[in-house]
Amino acid sequence: MYIRCSIESLYSFIKKHTHILAILSCTLLTYAIRIFIFDGTGDDGDSLTHFLIAKNASTHTELFFDHWGKPVYTFLAFPFAHFGFKGIQCFNLLNLVFSQSLLYLIAKNLRFKFNWLPSLFLGFCLMSFKIVPSGLTEPLFANFLTFAILAYLSGWSIIATIFISFMPFIRSEGLIILILALSYLLIIKRWHVIPFLTIGHLVLGLLGMKYFDGDFLWTLHNVPYPVNEGFYGSGDALHFISLTPNMIGPTITVLFIVGLLLVMIGHNIILQKLSSLKFWILIILVIGSIIGFYFFHSIAWATGRFNSLGLTRVMFGILPMISIIAVIPFEFLEEVQFKLNFKSTLIYSLISLHLFMLYSGEYSLKWNDYHLKTSQNILVETVKKLKKFEPDYSQRLLLYDAPFISVLLNIDPYGNGYERCTSILDKSRVFPLNTIIIWDQYYSGIHSKINLDSLVNDNRLVFLFETNQYNEMGQKEKCAVFKIKPEYTLDYSLPEIHKKLEAIKEDLVRDITFFPKVEKQAYKLGISIDSCLNLNAKYFLERKKKETF
């Protein structure tokens, strides 16, 4: 009898939620194929760096409070990162599925007839296919925002406000949402809830104090984005607006624009369905977050501030909100006295058109969206050659900039077996014997501003090999590997070098100012004080002028 009731309950549940269950199942299947069959990382910079921070945070605990890495993201992602990059991709897939489920509940709360459509738009969208299979922070941000909206709609104001208070530590745009939440709480006169907006800063300020010399306000004093500087330059103020079809597809773009217009000119119809409180949530938090994101990123890119690169992926954080607005035209259509068959035909035709455009035409997904970029394929080939030419590479100091190399070689970039290529710019610096330099065209060349010719002409270096490929634009991309000549290195196996190290270590122990810093550094790195002394002794030894040896 119990089993029969359970089966009937399950059948009733499936029948009641058929659309959303089908959408979630298709999402899991589609993205699982994308993650486990294709090798694309979604991005070759931030995506991999966030993964590396999360993966190595348990070893270097200060990484949990890396402001650029975003502490909340790192805390939640690091268990998945231990399963490799596929693990972090699955983490973001879970964020997508949770967001879809929350969107469904939001749409039901707003009394949308087509309550499953926002979830479909979110899951099967250009940006989602590009961003979800990555280590980027946007999917978690979207998940938090969607939950907060649902919590406000459900009357859980304190819980929603606490979640929003932590959002600046997932992405910096969380400050926009925090301001919008403050505005909403002021309008509805929930004065007692406003203090909960500070919870995120209070909690992380306290937890991170020991990593920032007792600075409780480290979350404010260590913001990693320069306000008035832009490494990547600037661009058109309408950049994000004009590229919206490239982000979400032309069909959803049209529905989104129509939805916004209908809210502005037909808000009385919406008010008939919604309470005053829910209407303010829709206007301030849903539409407000969309306008806030477009406004902030447009200004940042146009003025060249906050190191904006004009990347459209930053808009994924508000994609759930865009999906809600894109459904409003269908809700207005429901008020018009058309025959049911016409409404259904129109809706499913638009959905089919959107899905068709995902795979055909100007706004479709490209082959490169599934696979490694040309610059990454070059690094794969470089690593293969490195293992062949220098099989004991793992025992050497490596100088490189591209995060993908750390992934390929399974190197902890926060340990002592790695340095940035800029180290070679110090002409008086000496390096451990057999140090290898891996120069890549983008991170070493453009970011670190190290010209390949300067390395080729550097008499301290021996050129080992070069790899290159032509990208989809027909341009040649390169990667070059060098080794530092023995006369510009230190052989730590030699007795005389060992004696110098020991002498420096003794001086460091006697230095009452410096030694406490060594103890603190050893605690942070999770190593013994002697090992930390050894690292510092090598640092000082390698940075003395060559003539002194």
VOKOLLO-284462 format. One record per residue (C-alpha): residue in three letters; x, y, z. Coordinates in nm, 3 decimals. Layout:
N
ala | X | Y | Z $
...
//
This chain:
549
met | 0.000 | 0.000 | 0.000 $
tyr | 0.283 | 0.238 | 0.094 $
ile | 0.470 | 0.164 | -0.229 $
arg | 0.155 | 0.222 | -0.434 $
cys | 0.095 | 0.559 | -0.266 $
ser | 0.457 | 0.657 | -0.325 $
ile | 0.435 | 0.569 | -0.694 $
glu | 0.110 | 0.762 | -0.728 $
ser | 0.265 | 1.063 | -0.551 $
leu | 0.567 | 1.048 | -0.778 $
tyr | 0.347 | 1.021 | -1.086 $
ser | 0.139 | 1.315 | -0.967 $
phe | 0.453 | 1.522 | -0.904 $
ile | 0.597 | 1.445 | -1.248 $
lys | 0.266 | 1.522 | -1.418 $
lys | 0.236 | 1.853 | -1.232 $
his | 0.592 | 1.964 | -1.314 $
thr | 0.646 | 1.792 | -1.649 $
his | 0.786 | 2.093 | -1.833 $
ile | 1.048 | 2.194 | -1.576 $
leu | 1.158 | 1.835 | -1.511 $
ala | 1.206 | 1.785 | -1.886 $
ile | 1.406 | 2.110 | -1.907 $
leu | 1.630 | 2.017 | -1.612 $
ser | 1.688 | 1.667 | -1.754 $
cys | 1.780 | 1.806 | -2.096 $
thr | 2.009 | 2.061 | -1.931 $
leu | 2.197 | 1.797 | -1.733 $
leu | 2.233 | 1.568 | -2.034 $
thr | 2.336 | 1.843 | -2.279 $
tyr | 2.594 | 2.001 | -2.050 $
ala | 2.730 | 1.665 | -1.929 $
ile | 2.805 | 1.580 | -2.293 $
arg | 2.968 | 1.922 | -2.337 $
ile | 3.182 | 1.882 | -2.023 $
phe | 3.294 | 1.521 | -2.054 $
ile | 3.335 | 1.488 | -2.431 $
phe | 3.473 | 1.828 | -2.532 $
asp | 3.789 | 1.984 | -2.388 $
gly | 3.707 | 2.357 | -2.398 $
thr | 3.766 | 2.550 | -2.076 $
gly | 3.526 | 2.838 | -2.148 $
asp | 3.808 | 3.088 | -2.103 $
asp | 4.186 | 3.050 | -2.088 $
gly | 4.252 | 3.314 | -1.821 $
asp | 4.010 | 3.391 | -1.538 $
ser | 3.837 | 3.054 | -1.571 $
leu | 4.162 | 2.864 | -1.510 $
thr | 4.291 | 3.105 | -1.246 $
his | 3.974 | 3.068 | -1.037 $
phe | 4.010 | 2.691 | -1.070 $
leu | 4.375 | 2.701 | -0.959 $
ile | 4.294 | 2.922 | -0.659 $
ala | 4.012 | 2.690 | -0.551 $
lys | 4.222 | 2.378 | -0.607 $
asn | 4.519 | 2.501 | -0.405 $
ala | 4.330 | 2.687 | -0.130 $
ser | 4.341 | 2.390 | 0.106 $
thr | 4.724 | 2.396 | 0.083 $
his | 4.764 | 2.775 | 0.084 $
thr | 4.480 | 2.880 | 0.314 $
glu | 4.534 | 3.250 | 0.244 $
leu | 4.384 | 3.183 | -0.101 $
phe | 4.043 | 3.145 | 0.065 $
phe | 4.064 | 3.519 | 0.125 $
asp | 4.214 | 3.621 | -0.207 $
his | 4.003 | 3.924 | -0.298 $
trp | 4.049 | 3.874 | -0.672 $
gly | 3.971 | 3.504 | -0.646 $
lys | 3.649 | 3.590 | -0.456 $
pro | 3.629 | 3.418 | -0.113 $
val | 3.269 | 3.291 | -0.129 $
tyr | 3.332 | 3.132 | -0.469 $
thr | 3.654 | 2.970 | -0.345 $
phe | 3.491 | 2.836 | -0.026 $
leu | 3.212 | 2.669 | -0.224 $
ala | 3.415 | 2.556 | -0.526 $
phe | 3.729 | 2.409 | -0.369 $
pro | 3.580 | 2.062 | -0.294 $
phe | 3.487 | 2.029 | -0.663 $
ala | 3.824 | 2.164 | -0.781 $
his | 4.001 | 1.871 | -0.615 $
phe | 3.846 | 1.649 | -0.885 $
gly | 4.021 | 1.853 | -1.154 $
phe | 3.887 | 2.102 | -1.404 $
lys | 3.595 | 1.873 | -1.489 $
gly | 3.498 | 1.901 | -1.123 $
ile | 3.481 | 2.280 | -1.134 $
gln | 3.278 | 2.259 | -1.456 $
cys | 3.030 | 2.029 | -1.280 $
phe | 3.013 | 2.283 | -0.995 $
asn | 2.899 | 2.549 | -1.240 $
leu | 2.656 | 2.306 | -1.402 $
leu | 2.497 | 2.253 | -1.061 $
asn | 2.472 | 2.631 | -1.023 $
leu | 2.290 | 2.648 | -1.355 $
val | 2.044 | 2.372 | -1.263 $
phe | 1.975 | 2.529 | -0.923 $
ser | 1.918 | 2.866 | -1.091 $
gln | 1.674 | 2.707 | -1.335 $
ser | 1.484 | 2.544 | -1.049 $
leu | 1.471 | 2.873 | -0.859 $
leu | 1.352 | 3.057 | -1.171 $
tyr | 1.066 | 2.812 | -1.203 $
leu | 0.960 | 2.882 | -0.844 $
ile | 0.992 | 3.257 | -0.903 $
ala | 0.773 | 3.239 | -1.213 $
lys | 0.511 | 3.040 | -1.021 $
asn | 0.526 | 3.295 | -0.739 $
leu | 0.469 | 3.574 | -0.993 $
arg | 0.171 | 3.371 | -1.123 $
phe | 0.320 | 3.329 | -1.470 $
lys | 0.127 | 3.078 | -1.677 $
phe | 0.438 | 2.986 | -1.873 $
asn | 0.642 | 2.942 | -1.555 $
trp | 0.886 | 2.697 | -1.715 $
leu | 0.999 | 2.934 | -1.991 $
pro | 1.255 | 3.140 | -1.791 $
ser | 1.437 | 2.817 | -1.702 $
leu | 1.443 | 2.714 | -2.068 $
phe | 1.581 | 3.054 | -2.176 $
leu | 1.852 | 3.042 | -1.909 $
gly | 1.968 | 2.688 | -1.980 $
phe | 1.961 | 2.702 | -2.358 $
cys | 2.121 | 3.033 | -2.431 $
leu | 2.439 | 3.137 | -2.613 $
met | 2.610 | 3.268 | -2.300 $
ser | 2.520 | 2.965 | -2.093 $
phe | 2.683 | 2.721 | -2.335 $
lys | 2.998 | 2.933 | -2.335 $
ile | 3.024 | 3.019 | -1.965 $
val | 2.878 | 2.733 | -1.761 $
pro | 3.146 | 2.474 | -1.863 $
ser | 3.421 | 2.686 | -1.704 $
gly | 3.571 | 2.794 | -1.374 $
leu | 3.418 | 3.142 | -1.395 $
thr | 3.229 | 3.302 | -1.105 $
glu | 2.927 | 3.426 | -1.302 $
pro | 2.710 | 3.109 | -1.264 $
leu | 2.741 | 3.115 | -0.883 $
phe | 2.660 | 3.488 | -0.880 $
ala | 2.349 | 3.424 | -1.092 $
asn | 2.249 | 3.144 | -0.855 $
phe | 2.279 | 3.367 | -0.545 $
leu | 2.086 | 3.650 | -0.712 $
thr | 1.806 | 3.416 | -0.822 $
phe | 1.776 | 3.267 | -0.474 $
ala | 1.766 | 3.615 | -0.316 $
ile | 1.482 | 3.721 | -0.548 $
leu | 1.285 | 3.406 | -0.463 $
ala | 1.349 | 3.460 | -0.091 $
tyr | 1.219 | 3.818 | -0.108 $
leu | 0.911 | 3.704 | -0.301 $
ser | 0.850 | 3.433 | -0.040 $
gly | 0.874 | 3.678 | 0.250 $
trp | 1.216 | 3.563 | 0.372 $
ser | 1.362 | 3.914 | 0.375 $
ile | 1.638 | 3.850 | 0.628 $
ile | 1.765 | 3.537 | 0.452 $
ala | 1.757 | 3.713 | 0.114 $
thr | 1.943 | 4.013 | 0.253 $
ile | 2.213 | 3.796 | 0.411 $
phe | 2.268 | 3.615 | 0.080 $
ile | 2.299 | 3.949 | -0.101 $
ser | 2.550 | 4.071 | 0.161 $
phe | 2.789 | 3.795 | 0.048 $
met | 2.748 | 3.859 | -0.325 $
pro | 3.032 | 4.117 | -0.352 $
phe | 3.261 | 3.826 | -0.257 $
ile | 3.145 | 3.623 | -0.556 $
arg | 3.170 | 3.906 | -0.806 $
ser | 3.236 | 4.276 | -0.747 $
glu | 2.904 | 4.362 | -0.915 $
gly | 2.748 | 4.230 | -0.597 $
leu | 2.785 | 4.586 | -0.471 $
ile | 2.527 | 4.689 | -0.734 $
ile | 2.282 | 4.430 | -0.600 $
leu | 2.358 | 4.538 | -0.244 $
ile | 2.267 | 4.900 | -0.329 $
leu | 1.946 | 4.785 | -0.502 $
ala | 1.852 | 4.573 | -0.199 $
leu | 1.909 | 4.875 | 0.025 $
ser | 1.682 | 5.084 | -0.199 $
tyr | 1.413 | 4.815 | -0.191 $
leu | 1.424 | 4.783 | 0.188 $
leu | 1.403 | 5.160 | 0.228 $
ile | 1.101 | 5.184 | -0.003 $
ile | 0.910 | 4.909 | 0.176 $
lys | 1.029 | 5.046 | 0.515 $
arg | 1.189 | 4.725 | 0.642 $
trp | 1.434 | 4.920 | 0.859 $
his | 1.522 | 4.626 | 1.084 $
val | 1.644 | 4.418 | 0.787 $
ile | 1.890 | 4.679 | 0.652 $
pro | 2.173 | 4.599 | 0.902 $
phe | 2.188 | 4.244 | 0.762 $
leu | 2.339 | 4.388 | 0.442 $
thr | 2.666 | 4.421 | 0.637 $
ile | 2.685 | 4.053 | 0.739 $
gly | 2.906 | 3.950 | 0.448 $
his | 3.167 | 4.218 | 0.514 $
leu | 3.156 | 4.153 | 0.890 $
val | 3.199 | 3.775 | 0.864 $
leu | 3.473 | 3.779 | 0.600 $
gly | 3.641 | 4.078 | 0.766 $
leu | 3.675 | 3.878 | 1.088 $
leu | 3.776 | 3.549 | 0.924 $
gly | 4.042 | 3.711 | 0.705 $
met | 4.204 | 3.937 | 0.965 $
lys | 4.494 | 3.703 | 1.040 $
tyr | 4.594 | 3.702 | 0.672 $
phe | 4.599 | 4.083 | 0.652 $
asp | 4.794 | 4.177 | 0.966 $
gly | 4.482 | 4.213 | 1.177 $
asp | 4.312 | 4.452 | 0.933 $
phe | 3.937 | 4.402 | 0.989 $
leu | 3.865 | 4.624 | 0.687 $
trp | 4.082 | 4.422 | 0.449 $
thr | 3.777 | 4.370 | 0.226 $
leu | 3.781 | 4.745 | 0.159 $
his | 4.155 | 4.810 | 0.167 $
asn | 4.250 | 4.531 | -0.074 $
val | 4.005 | 4.578 | -0.361 $
pro | 4.198 | 4.443 | -0.664 $
tyr | 4.044 | 4.665 | -0.932 $
pro | 4.196 | 5.011 | -0.995 $
val | 3.917 | 5.270 | -1.013 $
asn | 4.077 | 5.509 | -1.258 $
glu | 4.297 | 5.271 | -1.456 $
gly | 4.228 | 5.034 | -1.741 $
phe | 4.500 | 4.796 | -1.861 $
tyr | 4.287 | 4.696 | -2.159 $
gly | 4.194 | 5.044 | -2.279 $
ser | 3.839 | 5.158 | -2.348 $
gly | 3.561 | 5.123 | -2.604 $
asp | 3.215 | 5.217 | -2.721 $
ala | 2.959 | 5.313 | -2.453 $
leu | 2.695 | 5.109 | -2.643 $
his | 2.921 | 4.804 | -2.661 $
phe | 2.714 | 4.580 | -2.429 $
ile | 2.379 | 4.698 | -2.560 $
ser | 2.474 | 4.638 | -2.924 $
leu | 2.613 | 4.292 | -2.845 $
thr | 2.308 | 4.170 | -2.654 $
pro | 2.195 | 3.947 | -2.948 $
asn | 2.541 | 3.789 | -2.944 $
met | 2.500 | 3.719 | -2.574 $
ile | 2.148 | 3.577 | -2.554 $
gly | 2.043 | 3.530 | -2.916 $
pro | 1.816 | 3.751 | -3.131 $
thr | 1.490 | 3.579 | -3.032 $
ile | 1.535 | 3.626 | -2.656 $
thr | 1.667 | 3.979 | -2.722 $
val | 1.343 | 4.077 | -2.897 $
leu | 1.132 | 3.917 | -2.625 $
phe | 1.342 | 4.090 | -2.357 $
ile | 1.300 | 4.436 | -2.518 $
val | 0.927 | 4.383 | -2.567 $
gly | 0.900 | 4.264 | -2.207 $
leu | 1.068 | 4.581 | -2.077 $
leu | 0.837 | 4.800 | -2.287 $
leu | 0.529 | 4.613 | -2.166 $
val | 0.633 | 4.659 | -1.803 $
met | 0.672 | 5.034 | -1.861 $
ile | 0.349 | 5.093 | -2.054 $
gly | 0.136 | 4.812 | -1.922 $
his | 0.230 | 4.792 | -1.555 $
asn | -0.136 | 4.815 | -1.452 $
ile | -0.197 | 4.473 | -1.605 $
ile | 0.097 | 4.335 | -1.407 $
leu | -0.033 | 4.494 | -1.086 $
gln | -0.356 | 4.302 | -1.129 $
lys | -0.159 | 3.981 | -1.083 $
leu | 0.097 | 4.100 | -0.828 $
ser | 0.088 | 4.255 | -0.485 $
ser | 0.253 | 4.594 | -0.438 $
leu | 0.548 | 4.426 | -0.264 $
lys | 0.610 | 4.183 | -0.550 $
phe | 0.577 | 4.463 | -0.804 $
trp | 0.859 | 4.656 | -0.630 $
ile | 1.073 | 4.341 | -0.630 $
leu | 1.016 | 4.309 | -1.005 $
ile | 1.099 | 4.675 | -1.071 $
ile | 1.387 | 4.738 | -0.828 $
leu | 1.561 | 4.402 | -0.797 $
val | 1.486 | 4.227 | -1.126 $
ile | 1.480 | 4.515 | -1.376 $
gly | 1.707 | 4.728 | -1.154 $
ser | 1.982 | 4.465 | -1.157 $
ile | 1.965 | 4.445 | -1.537 $
ile | 1.987 | 4.823 | -1.579 $
gly | 2.256 | 4.845 | -1.310 $
phe | 2.477 | 4.589 | -1.485 $
tyr | 2.438 | 4.747 | -1.828 $
phe | 2.501 | 5.096 | -1.690 $
phe | 2.806 | 5.007 | -1.479 $
his | 2.984 | 4.795 | -1.739 $
ser | 2.907 | 5.040 | -2.019 $
ile | 3.054 | 5.329 | -1.818 $
ala | 3.356 | 5.122 | -1.708 $
trp | 3.437 | 5.018 | -2.066 $
ala | 3.371 | 5.362 | -2.215 $
thr | 3.593 | 5.538 | -1.959 $
gly | 3.859 | 5.266 | -1.935 $
arg | 3.815 | 5.210 | -1.561 $
phe | 3.819 | 4.907 | -1.330 $
asn | 4.038 | 4.716 | -1.579 $
ser | 3.731 | 4.650 | -1.793 $
leu | 3.802 | 4.447 | -2.105 $
gly | 3.450 | 4.482 | -2.244 $
leu | 3.387 | 4.108 | -2.198 $
thr | 3.019 | 4.029 | -2.251 $
arg | 3.036 | 3.726 | -2.023 $
val | 3.004 | 3.956 | -1.719 $
met | 2.634 | 3.994 | -1.809 $
phe | 2.567 | 3.627 | -1.729 $
gly | 2.510 | 3.726 | -1.366 $
ile | 2.178 | 3.888 | -1.463 $
leu | 2.077 | 3.636 | -1.728 $
pro | 1.814 | 3.480 | -1.496 $
met | 1.659 | 3.826 | -1.457 $
ile | 1.663 | 3.880 | -1.835 $
ser | 1.494 | 3.542 | -1.873 $
ile | 1.211 | 3.654 | -1.642 $
ile | 1.149 | 3.973 | -1.841 $
ala | 1.165 | 3.782 | -2.171 $
val | 0.861 | 3.576 | -2.065 $
ile | 0.640 | 3.880 | -1.994 $
pro | 0.528 | 3.913 | -2.363 $
phe | 0.380 | 3.564 | -2.337 $
glu | 0.201 | 3.661 | -2.016 $
phe | 0.046 | 3.963 | -2.189 $
leu | -0.044 | 3.740 | -2.481 $
glu | -0.236 | 3.527 | -2.234 $
glu | -0.464 | 3.825 | -2.166 $
val | -0.553 | 3.855 | -2.535 $
gln | -0.851 | 3.654 | -2.652 $
phe | -0.680 | 3.441 | -2.915 $
lys | -0.759 | 3.081 | -2.972 $
leu | -0.550 | 2.849 | -2.756 $
asn | -0.400 | 2.676 | -3.060 $
phe | -0.269 | 3.007 | -3.194 $
lys | -0.099 | 3.095 | -2.865 $
ser | 0.062 | 2.754 | -2.834 $
thr | 0.174 | 2.757 | -3.196 $
leu | 0.331 | 3.103 | -3.159 $
ile | 0.512 | 3.019 | -2.837 $
tyr | 0.656 | 2.690 | -2.957 $
ser | 0.749 | 2.846 | -3.291 $
leu | 0.953 | 3.116 | -3.116 $
ile | 1.121 | 2.857 | -2.894 $
ser | 1.205 | 2.645 | -3.200 $
leu | 1.341 | 2.953 | -3.378 $
his | 1.562 | 3.034 | -3.080 $
leu | 1.697 | 2.679 | -3.055 $
phe | 1.755 | 2.668 | -3.431 $
met | 1.957 | 2.991 | -3.417 $
leu | 2.179 | 2.840 | -3.150 $
tyr | 2.322 | 2.606 | -3.411 $
ser | 2.282 | 2.797 | -3.736 $
gly | 2.353 | 3.148 | -3.858 $
glu | 2.541 | 3.452 | -3.735 $
tyr | 2.444 | 3.410 | -3.369 $
ser | 2.508 | 3.038 | -3.343 $
leu | 2.760 | 2.854 | -3.127 $
lys | 3.096 | 2.807 | -3.295 $
trp | 3.324 | 2.503 | -3.299 $
asn | 3.576 | 2.695 | -3.087 $
asp | 3.315 | 2.734 | -2.812 $
tyr | 3.351 | 2.360 | -2.745 $
his | 3.724 | 2.313 | -2.786 $
leu | 4.052 | 2.456 | -2.667 $
lys | 4.161 | 2.784 | -2.820 $
thr | 4.453 | 2.798 | -3.062 $
ser | 4.671 | 2.952 | -2.789 $
gln | 4.584 | 2.659 | -2.561 $
asn | 4.654 | 2.398 | -2.829 $
ile | 4.996 | 2.556 | -2.874 $
leu | 5.061 | 2.516 | -2.501 $
val | 4.950 | 2.151 | -2.516 $
glu | 5.205 | 2.091 | -2.792 $
thr | 5.469 | 2.289 | -2.600 $
val | 5.421 | 2.078 | -2.288 $
lys | 5.453 | 1.757 | -2.492 $
lys | 5.784 | 1.878 | -2.638 $
leu | 5.904 | 1.998 | -2.297 $
lys | 5.848 | 1.655 | -2.146 $
lys | 6.045 | 1.506 | -2.434 $
phe | 6.337 | 1.754 | -2.433 $
glu | 6.352 | 1.804 | -2.054 $
pro | 6.201 | 1.494 | -1.886 $
asp | 6.300 | 1.613 | -1.538 $
tyr | 6.118 | 1.948 | -1.581 $
ser | 5.923 | 1.891 | -1.258 $
gln | 6.247 | 1.920 | -1.059 $
arg | 6.327 | 2.262 | -1.203 $
leu | 6.215 | 2.618 | -1.156 $
leu | 5.974 | 2.716 | -1.435 $
leu | 5.907 | 3.074 | -1.543 $
tyr | 5.576 | 3.118 | -1.727 $
asp | 5.260 | 3.330 | -1.729 $
ala | 4.979 | 3.132 | -1.896 $
pro | 4.752 | 2.972 | -1.629 $
phe | 4.686 | 2.675 | -1.859 $
ile | 5.045 | 2.559 | -1.815 $
ser | 4.980 | 2.505 | -1.442 $
val | 4.681 | 2.288 | -1.535 $
leu | 4.867 | 2.090 | -1.800 $
leu | 5.171 | 2.025 | -1.579 $
asn | 4.967 | 1.987 | -1.258 $
ile | 5.182 | 2.253 | -1.093 $
asp | 5.084 | 2.448 | -0.783 $
pro | 5.142 | 2.806 | -0.907 $
tyr | 5.137 | 2.931 | -0.549 $
gly | 5.426 | 2.709 | -0.443 $
asn | 5.799 | 2.762 | -0.493 $
gly | 5.846 | 2.574 | -0.823 $
tyr | 5.709 | 2.855 | -1.033 $
glu | 5.770 | 3.224 | -1.106 $
arg | 5.637 | 3.477 | -1.355 $
cys | 5.838 | 3.543 | -1.671 $
thr | 5.901 | 3.900 | -1.553 $
ser | 6.169 | 3.755 | -1.321 $
ile | 6.398 | 3.738 | -1.623 $
leu | 6.386 | 4.117 | -1.658 $
asp | 6.608 | 4.148 | -1.349 $
lys | 6.949 | 4.146 | -1.517 $
ser | 7.138 | 4.093 | -1.190 $
arg | 6.924 | 3.796 | -1.088 $
val | 7.064 | 3.445 | -1.085 $
phe | 6.842 | 3.135 | -1.101 $
pro | 6.858 | 2.771 | -0.990 $
leu | 7.045 | 2.545 | -1.230 $
asn | 6.846 | 2.442 | -1.543 $
thr | 6.569 | 2.700 | -1.494 $
ile | 6.327 | 2.694 | -1.790 $
ile | 6.128 | 2.983 | -1.939 $
ile | 5.803 | 2.924 | -2.128 $
trp | 5.706 | 3.239 | -2.318 $
asp | 5.357 | 3.260 | -2.468 $
gln | 5.228 | 3.526 | -2.701 $
tyr | 4.934 | 3.655 | -2.496 $
tyr | 5.017 | 3.633 | -2.125 $
ser | 5.394 | 3.678 | -2.149 $
gly | 5.392 | 3.899 | -2.457 $
ile | 5.089 | 4.124 | -2.413 $
his | 5.022 | 4.110 | -2.038 $
ser | 5.379 | 4.099 | -1.908 $
lys | 5.506 | 4.307 | -2.204 $
ile | 5.804 | 4.077 | -2.267 $
asn | 5.905 | 4.091 | -2.631 $
leu | 6.008 | 3.754 | -2.779 $
asp | 6.302 | 3.915 | -2.961 $
ser | 6.437 | 4.043 | -2.628 $
leu | 6.455 | 3.684 | -2.503 $
val | 6.608 | 3.555 | -2.827 $
asn | 6.879 | 3.821 | -2.802 $
asp | 6.939 | 3.775 | -2.428 $
asn | 7.289 | 3.626 | -2.391 $
arg | 7.186 | 3.459 | -2.064 $
leu | 6.939 | 3.229 | -2.243 $
val | 6.958 | 2.925 | -2.467 $
phe | 6.670 | 2.883 | -2.714 $
leu | 6.528 | 2.528 | -2.695 $
phe | 6.230 | 2.518 | -2.932 $
glu | 5.923 | 2.703 | -3.059 $
thr | 5.568 | 2.590 | -3.133 $
asn | 5.320 | 2.781 | -3.345 $
gln | 4.979 | 2.747 | -3.508 $
tyr | 4.750 | 2.962 | -3.719 $
asn | 4.430 | 3.073 | -3.546 $
glu | 4.086 | 3.107 | -3.705 $
met | 4.180 | 3.459 | -3.821 $
gly | 4.475 | 3.323 | -4.016 $
gln | 4.727 | 3.477 | -3.775 $
lys | 5.025 | 3.284 | -3.644 $
glu | 5.041 | 3.240 | -3.264 $
lys | 5.365 | 3.134 | -3.097 $
cys | 5.512 | 2.985 | -2.785 $
ala | 5.888 | 2.966 | -2.721 $
val | 6.091 | 2.777 | -2.459 $
phe | 6.435 | 2.879 | -2.327 $
lys | 6.683 | 2.756 | -2.069 $
ile | 6.911 | 2.979 | -1.865 $
lys | 7.282 | 2.919 | -1.928 $
pro | 7.471 | 2.747 | -1.643 $
glu | 7.697 | 3.049 | -1.580 $
tyr | 7.391 | 3.254 | -1.481 $
thr | 7.258 | 2.994 | -1.240 $
leu | 7.321 | 2.849 | -0.894 $
asp | 7.381 | 2.479 | -0.844 $
tyr | 7.237 | 2.405 | -0.501 $
ser | 7.405 | 2.065 | -0.494 $
leu | 7.748 | 2.228 | -0.459 $
pro | 7.893 | 2.236 | -0.102 $
glu | 8.001 | 2.601 | -0.126 $
ile | 7.648 | 2.712 | -0.223 $
his | 7.507 | 2.505 | 0.062 $
lys | 7.740 | 2.683 | 0.307 $
lys | 7.625 | 3.024 | 0.183 $
leu | 7.261 | 2.918 | 0.228 $
glu | 7.327 | 2.807 | 0.585 $
ala | 7.505 | 3.135 | 0.664 $
ile | 7.209 | 3.337 | 0.534 $
lys | 6.966 | 3.122 | 0.733 $
glu | 7.164 | 3.187 | 1.053 $
asp | 7.152 | 3.562 | 0.985 $
leu | 6.774 | 3.543 | 0.931 $
val | 6.722 | 3.360 | 1.261 $
arg | 6.922 | 3.628 | 1.445 $
asp | 6.725 | 3.908 | 1.279 $
ile | 6.462 | 3.991 | 1.544 $
thr | 6.268 | 4.203 | 1.294 $
phe | 6.260 | 3.960 | 1.002 $
phe | 6.236 | 3.620 | 1.175 $
pro | 5.878 | 3.671 | 1.308 $
lys | 5.777 | 3.737 | 0.944 $
val | 5.932 | 3.403 | 0.849 $
glu | 5.730 | 3.228 | 1.121 $
lys | 5.411 | 3.390 | 0.994 $
gln | 5.497 | 3.300 | 0.634 $
ala | 5.562 | 2.936 | 0.732 $
tyr | 5.221 | 2.922 | 0.903 $
lys | 5.049 | 3.060 | 0.594 $
leu | 5.227 | 2.820 | 0.359 $
gly | 5.172 | 2.522 | 0.586 $
ile | 5.543 | 2.430 | 0.593 $
ser | 5.809 | 2.399 | 0.863 $
ile | 6.004 | 2.706 | 0.975 $
asp | 6.326 | 2.546 | 0.848 $
ser | 6.177 | 2.496 | 0.501 $
cys | 6.055 | 2.855 | 0.502 $
leu | 6.400 | 2.976 | 0.609 $
asn | 6.547 | 2.779 | 0.322 $
leu | 6.309 | 2.946 | 0.075 $
asn | 6.399 | 3.292 | 0.203 $
ala | 6.771 | 3.214 | 0.200 $
lys | 6.746 | 3.107 | -0.165 $
tyr | 6.554 | 3.425 | -0.242 $
phe | 6.829 | 3.646 | -0.102 $
leu | 7.107 | 3.437 | -0.252 $
glu | 6.961 | 3.445 | -0.603 $
arg | 6.907 | 3.819 | -0.596 $
lys | 7.264 | 3.913 | -0.508 $
lys | 7.476 | 4.034 | -0.795 $
lys | 7.645 | 3.759 | -0.990 $
glu | 7.991 | 3.910 | -0.938 $
thr | 7.973 | 3.845 | -0.562 $
phe | 7.987 | 3.468 | -0.608 $
//
